[in-house]
Amino acid sequence: MSDEGTAALTYVFRVRFRLDAAAGVETDPREFETTVRVTPPPPGEEGWLLFRDALWRGEVNDERHARDLAASWLDANVVSCSFSELRADEASLDDFREAVAADLDAFNADSVREVLHKYFGSAIRVESSGS
């Protein structure tokens, strides 16, 4: 069952993880790749700055940190984690922009556009509310 499209603001990651089997047990394949969608807390709440702490120019900024985050989300042995995109509807993206604008100094930026580019690059997909 998929809840894709229900979150108004969603980070999308590609995560590769490995199965660790018991002695005498083999798996084939041993590694798998999956899409992980993370719904962050609303702007201003604790944890909403995931983008600032994990991304730079649309890529993960620290591979080890990204693997650790993904491992905490999946409870799995994560081999790699890459950022794909931020998905948002217009209203949620507007709320996000307002929260960023309220504290531009925290991002060492002169505009919201600069902040979005610094952390997301061009990896923002705006979906209509009806999608």
Secondary structure, 3 states (H helix, E strand, C coil): CCCCCCCCEEEEEEEEEECCCCCCCCCCCCEEEEEEEECCCCCCCCCCCHHHHHEECCEECCHHHHHHHHHHHHCCEEEEEEEEEEEEEHHHHHHHHHHHHCCHHHHCCCCHHHHHHHHHCCCEEEECCCC
